[in-house]
């Protein structure tokens, strides 16, 4: 398994062991605060090293490989907590968790043994989105080369891929089948276009532009996903919903701090975010069931629930952003619901801590 073992040609890491779901959420909040901190003296590499040592990368590793295998609802909560402070951190975590699910679903025993063990020690996985002529593409072409293949093209990858350990790239064989390619991030043929992964604005994820120039791909580096809807796709939708929810919460927090907007608007936004949270939790449970269920209906249910959660979270986040811009959509509700929402808004504002007044 040369393509996999080559990722270990670098200093080994030692990561903390997170022992519970509550601890995972606490650690996520702490790391998110560090990523959101405007300390210019702290480099991207320093923040990423701290993230690796935190133990967050290992929380979804299955129990049979030494992890605690947190529920998918908790994975979504972790990403939402991150997104409320740092969109870049949320992107890094979501890509890592989805990549691990690809290995869990499609990988060989060798893939899982090597990668899961390294992940518990702080290793990170990234994902690539293929590009062709400046436009999004489904996959990069795989050209046969004896018993192996060669991969060429370009992709936009998870922020700071150059500092990660593995990268999953969508590839298309000459027969037209789409596969996943698991590559170490520091192998011959991978070229990182930018001089640094340090974003200009830490609140905005900065995708890593990577060129693939005749990269050698061995047979043991290829993942073969099924043609039908599968668990990693649903998890990707769920974690995107979580990032939308986190962004919506961040905007809502700004609204409360600014203390503008009427009580009806505040109550309605609070209800929309709570509805998104509830649908996200339900989608997480359906993915849990799909990971152990054998029936196709389990995977279909997971996809439908995750899609619904994403739609509701996206709408809630948009409404929160519009409220911050002082351009909320007109609220048309029944008098009874308006009364309930106004009371909800009053309670939310009443319970929100205001900063102490500055002394003259």
Secondary structure by P-SEA (a helix, b strand, c coil): ccccccccccbbbbbbbbccaaaaaaaaaaaaaaaacccccccaaaaaaaaaaccccccccccccccccccaaaaaaaaaaaaaccaaaaaaaaaaaaaaaaaaccccaaaaaaaaaaaaabbbbbbbbbbcccccccbbbbbbccccbbbbbccccccccccccbbbbbbbcccbbbbbbbbccccccccccccccccccccbbbbbbbbbcccccccccbbbbcccccaaaaaaaaaaaaaaaaaaaaaaaaaaaaccccaaaaaaaaaaaaaaaaaaaaaaaaaaaaaccccaaaaaaaaaaaaaaaaaaaaaaaaaaaaaaccccbbbbcaaaaaaaaaaaaaaaaaccccccccc
